[in-house]
Amino acid sequence: MTAPDQPATFEELLGQNQRRIFAFIFSLTGNRELSLEVFQETNLVLVRKKDLFDPNKTFLPWAFAIARNQVRAAFQKTYRDKMVVSEEAMELVEKTVVDHEENFDQRQTALTDCLAKLSESQRQLIEQKYRHGESLDSIARSRNQSSNRLAVALFRIRKLLADCIQRKMEVCS
């Protein structure tokens, strides 16, 4: 794993984005078996072309372009040159997925910033409930508080986080 101030290696980027690449391929094919085949071929091509990747650019759009080419090749092979999905539709799906991913990354960053603004007690409550998956009753017993009181506190914390994230996203737009 690279240090936080160093860019991720190609292998790390590929590993971190496997689910997203498969989801993108599946969104184009709608067929799980075909998607798995295309996914494997896409990974092979990505590894073969890793020297062509510019680490100063965003990884996903580059990987999606290769995946889209692999989907196109699979459709041509499977459906004998009958395009099942138009080129325009594939480009629209790719743009939508890339936009969503960029938005997701911004929201994750905003969430991290907003969590840092919570009090220690609020952060601990959030971690107990959502990171560790503890039940409200279990947390209430460990804190010697009522479940209702904690439910209200969680509601307020979630509202604070949602408002904070919304403000940060508006600044980014």
QUIZI-V920299 format. One record per residue. N is the residue number from 1. RES is the residue in one small letter. OMEGA is omega in degrees with one decimal (none if undefined). Layout:
# QUIZI-V920299
n:N res:RES omega:OMEGA
n:N res:RES omega:OMEGA
This chain:
# QUIZI-V920299
n:1 res:m omega:-178.5
n:2 res:t omega:175.9
n:3 res:a omega:-176.0
n:4 res:p omega:-177.2
n:5 res:d omega:178.6
n:6 res:q omega:177.8
n:7 res:p omega:178.7
n:8 res:a omega:176.6
n:9 res:t omega:178.5
n:10 res:f omega:-178.1
n:11 res:e omega:177.9
n:12 res:e omega:178.9
n:13 res:l omega:179.4
n:14 res:l omega:179.8
n:15 res:g omega:-178.7
n:16 res:q omega:-172.8
n:17 res:n omega:-178.4
n:18 res:q omega:-179.0
n:19 res:r omega:-178.7
n:20 res:r omega:179.5
n:21 res:i omega:179.0
n:22 res:f omega:179.9
n:23 res:a omega:178.2
n:24 res:f omega:179.8
n:25 res:i omega:-179.7
n:26 res:f omega:179.0
n:27 res:s omega:178.8
n:28 res:l omega:-175.1
n:29 res:t omega:-176.1
n:30 res:g omega:-176.7
n:31 res:n omega:-174.6
n:32 res:r omega:-178.3
n:33 res:e omega:178.1
n:34 res:l omega:179.4
n:35 res:s omega:178.8
n:36 res:l omega:177.7
n:37 res:e omega:-179.3
n:38 res:v omega:178.8
n:39 res:f omega:179.0
n:40 res:q omega:179.2
n:41 res:e omega:178.2
n:42 res:t omega:178.4
n:43 res:n omega:177.7
n:44 res:l omega:-179.8
n:45 res:v omega:178.9
n:46 res:l omega:179.6
n:47 res:v omega:178.6
n:48 res:r omega:-175.8
n:49 res:k omega:-174.6
n:50 res:k omega:178.7
n:51 res:d omega:179.3
n:52 res:l omega:-179.6
n:53 res:f omega:177.5
n:54 res:d omega:-176.8
n:55 res:p omega:176.7
n:56 res:n omega:179.5
n:57 res:k omega:180.0
n:58 res:t omega:-175.0
n:59 res:f omega:-171.8
n:60 res:l omega:179.3
n:61 res:p omega:177.8
n:62 res:w omega:179.6
n:63 res:a omega:179.2
n:64 res:f omega:178.5
n:65 res:a omega:177.5
n:66 res:i omega:178.8
n:67 res:a omega:179.3
n:68 res:r omega:177.0
n:69 res:n omega:179.0
n:70 res:q omega:176.2
n:71 res:v omega:179.2
n:72 res:r omega:179.9
n:73 res:a omega:179.2
n:74 res:a omega:177.4
n:75 res:f omega:-179.5
n:76 res:q omega:179.8
n:77 res:k omega:-175.2
n:78 res:t omega:-173.4
n:79 res:y omega:175.5
n:80 res:r omega:174.6
n:81 res:d omega:173.8
n:82 res:k omega:178.5
n:83 res:m omega:178.9
n:84 res:v omega:178.2
n:85 res:v omega:-178.7
n:86 res:s omega:177.7
n:87 res:e omega:-179.9
n:88 res:e omega:179.9
n:89 res:a omega:178.6
n:90 res:m omega:179.2
n:91 res:e omega:178.3
n:92 res:l omega:177.6
n:93 res:v omega:-179.6
n:94 res:e omega:-179.9
n:95 res:k omega:180.0
n:96 res:t omega:-179.2
n:97 res:v omega:-180.0
n:98 res:v omega:178.3
n:99 res:d omega:179.6
n:100 res:h omega:-179.8
n:101 res:e omega:178.7
n:102 res:e omega:178.3
n:103 res:n omega:179.6
n:104 res:f omega:179.9
n:105 res:d omega:177.9
n:106 res:q omega:179.2
n:107 res:r omega:177.9
n:108 res:q omega:178.0
n:109 res:t omega:178.7
n:110 res:a omega:179.1
n:111 res:l omega:178.7
n:112 res:t omega:178.4
n:113 res:d omega:-177.2
n:114 res:c omega:176.6
n:115 res:l omega:-179.7
n:116 res:a omega:-179.1
n:117 res:k omega:179.4
n:118 res:l omega:174.1
n:119 res:s omega:179.7
n:120 res:e omega:-179.9
n:121 res:s omega:179.0
n:122 res:q omega:179.1
n:123 res:r omega:179.8
n:124 res:q omega:179.1
n:125 res:l omega:177.8
n:126 res:i omega:-179.8
n:127 res:e omega:179.3
n:128 res:q omega:-175.2
n:129 res:k omega:-169.0
n:130 res:y omega:178.9
n:131 res:r omega:-176.6
n:132 res:h omega:176.0
n:133 res:g omega:179.5
n:134 res:e omega:177.1
n:135 res:s omega:179.2
n:136 res:l omega:179.3
n:137 res:d omega:179.5
n:138 res:s omega:178.5
n:139 res:i omega:-179.6
n:140 res:a omega:179.1
n:141 res:r omega:-177.4
n:142 res:s omega:-179.4
n:143 res:r omega:-178.9
n:144 res:n omega:178.7
n:145 res:q omega:178.7
n:146 res:s omega:178.0
n:147 res:s omega:179.9
n:148 res:n omega:179.9
n:149 res:r omega:178.9
n:150 res:l omega:178.1
n:151 res:a omega:178.1
n:152 res:v omega:179.6
n:153 res:a omega:178.2
n:154 res:l omega:178.2
n:155 res:f omega:-178.6
n:156 res:r omega:179.5
n:157 res:i omega:178.4
n:158 res:r omega:178.2
n:159 res:k omega:176.6
n:160 res:l omega:-179.3
n:161 res:l omega:-179.7
n:162 res:a omega:179.2
n:163 res:d omega:-180.0
n:164 res:c omega:179.4
n:165 res:i omega:179.4
n:166 res:q omega:178.3
n:167 res:r omega:-179.1
n:168 res:k omega:179.8
n:169 res:m omega:178.5
n:170 res:e omega:177.9
n:171 res:v omega:-179.3
n:172 res:c omega:-175.6
n:173 res:s omega:none
